Amino acid sequence: MERALFIPLILGTAREGRQSENVARFVFEQTKKRADVETELIDVRELPMKLDDAGEQMKDPKFSATIERCDGLIIVTPEYNHGYPGLLKHALDMNLKEYIHKAVGICGVSAGPFGGARVIEGLLPVMRELGLVAIFEDVNFGNVAKIFDDEGNLLDQNYVRRLDKFLNELVWMARVLRHGRENIPGA
């Protein structure tokens, strides 16, 4: 049997009262249910980041080892003023070679109806520059305050089906890219 894929999830905001934490926990729990996937929740709040440096000069050894080991990533991020959180970008910039030829799926979160579509659109060129391969499925969590209750429980079960489709594509792409990294010279 093929070894499990390692696909951690990055929660990309540190704001107080963040609604995207409910989304991240939901996505994380659904990902953990997959027999062929090992996962871990990475919260940017908990990453040791120097704010007086940039890029790989501020690399955290533990985070870098996690990214080096992973076969793919899930990013859960809110949309702030049509963009992504600066702290998420700062965290992503800590690594470079560790991302190359690995799959990434993005879940956008917003208080409004578009579900973070603009944050996903804004992150795609960043993913490409980092060497990640974005899947074509996204999950957009719009009107996020209405789809989870006060305890963080999902109210709209349609998201289970949407996330399953997203995870199927991410797992497929991660498996194909891992095969390429391990078996095709020059990658």
C-alpha positions in Angstrom: 0.0 0.0 0.0 1.2 3.5 -0.9 2.2 5.6 2.1 -0.2 8.3 3.2 0.1 11.8 1.8 1.1 14.5 4.2 -1.1 17.6 3.6 -1.0 20.2 6.3 -3.5 23.1 6.6 -2.3 26.7 7.1 -4.8 29.0 8.8 -3.7 32.4 7.4 -4.9 35.0 9.8 -4.0 36.0 13.3 -6.9 38.5 13.9 -9.0 38.3 17.1 -12.5 37.0 16.5 -11.5 35.4 13.2 -14.4 33.6 11.6 -11.9 31.6 9.4 -10.9 29.6 12.4 -14.3 27.7 12.2 -13.6 27.0 8.5 -10.1 25.8 9.3 -11.3 23.4 12.0 -14.0 22.1 9.7 -11.6 21.5 6.8 -9.0 20.0 9.1 -11.5 17.6 10.6 -12.8 16.5 7.2 -9.2 16.0 6.0 -8.3 13.9 9.0 -11.1 11.5 8.0 -9.2 10.5 4.9 -7.4 7.2 5.3 -4.8 8.2 2.7 -4.0 11.5 4.2 -2.0 12.7 7.3 -2.6 16.3 8.2 -1.6 19.0 10.7 -3.1 22.4 11.5 -0.6 25.3 11.2 -1.8 28.5 12.7 0.1 31.6 11.6 -0.5 32.9 15.2 1.8 30.2 16.5 4.6 30.4 13.9 7.7 32.1 15.2 8.3 34.9 12.7 10.8 37.7 12.9 9.1 40.9 11.6 12.4 42.7 11.1 13.6 40.4 8.4 12.1 38.8 5.3 12.1 35.7 3.2 14.3 32.7 3.9 16.4 34.8 6.3 13.6 34.4 8.9 13.1 30.7 8.2 11.7 28.7 11.1 13.4 25.2 11.1 10.2 23.4 12.3 7.9 25.0 9.8 10.4 24.5 7.0 10.8 20.8 7.9 7.0 20.5 7.8 6.8 22.1 4.4 9.7 20.0 3.1 7.9 16.8 4.2 4.5 17.7 2.9 3.0 16.5 -0.4 0.6 19.4 -0.6 -1.0 22.2 1.3 -4.4 23.5 2.2 -4.6 27.3 2.8 -7.6 28.7 4.6 -7.6 32.4 4.4 -10.0 35.3 4.8 -10.3 38.1 2.2 -9.3 41.4 3.7 -10.1 44.4 1.5 -9.9 42.3 -1.7 -6.5 40.8 -0.6 -4.8 38.2 1.6 -3.5 38.8 5.1 0.1 40.2 5.2 1.0 37.7 7.9 0.1 34.8 5.7 2.3 36.2 2.9 5.1 36.7 5.5 4.8 33.1 6.6 4.7 31.7 3.1 7.8 33.7 2.2 9.8 31.8 4.9 10.3 28.9 2.5 11.0 28.5 -1.2 12.6 25.3 -2.4 10.4 23.4 0.0 7.2 24.2 -2.0 8.4 23.3 -5.5 6.2 20.8 -7.4 3.7 20.4 -4.5 -0.1 20.7 -4.8 -2.0 23.5 -3.0 -5.7 24.1 -2.6 -7.2 27.3 -1.2 -10.3 27.9 0.8 -11.4 31.5 0.8 -13.4 33.0 3.6 -15.4 36.3 3.6 -18.2 38.0 5.6 -19.8 38.8 2.2 -21.4 36.7 -0.5 -18.4 36.0 -2.7 -16.6 33.6 -0.3 -13.1 34.9 -0.6 -13.1 34.6 -4.5 -10.8 37.7 -4.7 -8.3 36.4 -2.1 -8.0 33.2 -4.0 -7.5 35.1 -7.3 -4.9 37.2 -5.6 -3.0 34.3 -4.1 -2.7 32.3 -7.4 0.2 34.2 -8.8 1.9 33.9 -5.4 1.4 30.2 -5.4 3.0 29.9 -8.9 6.0 32.0 -7.9 6.6 29.8 -4.9 6.6 26.7 -7.1 3.3 25.3 -5.8 0.7 23.8 -8.2 -2.8 25.1 -7.6 -5.7 22.7 -8.0 -8.7 23.9 -10.0 -11.2 23.3 -7.2 -11.7 26.0 -4.5 -14.1 26.1 -1.6 -15.6 29.6 -1.0 -17.0 30.2 2.4 -19.2 33.3 1.9 -21.3 34.9 4.6 -19.2 32.8 7.0 -21.0 34.0 10.1 -24.2 32.4 8.9 -22.8 29.0 8.0 -21.4 28.2 11.5 -23.2 28.5 14.8 -21.7 30.2 17.9 -19.9 26.9 18.9 -18.3 26.6 15.5 -20.6 23.8 14.2 -21.3 23.8 10.5 -25.0 24.7 9.7 -24.9 24.2 5.9 -24.1 20.5 5.0 -23.6 21.4 1.4 -20.0 22.3 2.4 -19.3 18.7 3.2 -19.9 17.8 -0.5 -18.0 20.8 -1.8 -15.0 20.0 0.4 -15.0 16.4 -0.5 -14.7 17.4 -4.2 -11.9 19.8 -3.3 -10.1 17.1 -1.3 -10.4 14.5 -4.0 -8.7 16.8 -6.5 -6.0 17.9 -4.0 -5.2 14.3 -3.1 -5.1 13.3 -6.8 -2.8 16.2 -7.7 -0.6 15.6 -4.6 -0.2 11.9 -5.5 0.7 12.7 -9.1 3.2 15.4 -8.1 4.8 13.2 -5.5 5.3 10.5 -8.1 6.9 13.0 -10.4 9.2 14.4 -7.7 10.3 10.8 -6.7 10.6 9.2 -10.2 11.2 11.8 -12.9 14.8 13.3 -13.0 15.2 17.0 -13.5 12.3 18.1 -11.4 
